Amino acid sequence: MTAVLEVLVWWAALTGIWLVLISTVDPLELLVGSTAALAAAVLARAGRRAVADR
């Protein structure tokens, strides 16, 4: 459960940054940004776990 929560927090933060940085929010940009943020959130969690397991 904590893994899902961590990815969700990362995703929300990265999506929020994406929305602040783009000028026009249309559905396609929102979909692409959210998908990219989800991929980055999963990679951020994996990277954090790799460093913590050392």
Residue, then its C-alpha position, 0 to 999 in steps of 0.5 A: m500500500t505504501a508503494v502505491l501511495e508513494v507513486l501517487v504522491w510523485w505522480a501528483a507532484l510531477t503532473g502539477i509541475w507539468l500543468v504549471l509549465i505548459s501554456t495551454v491545457d488541452p486534453l491531449e497535453l493533459l493525457v501526455g503529461s499525466t502518462a509521462a508523470l506516471a512513468a517518472a513516478v515509477l522510476a523515481r520510486a525505483g531509484r529511491r528504493a535502489v539507493a535506500d537498499r544500499 
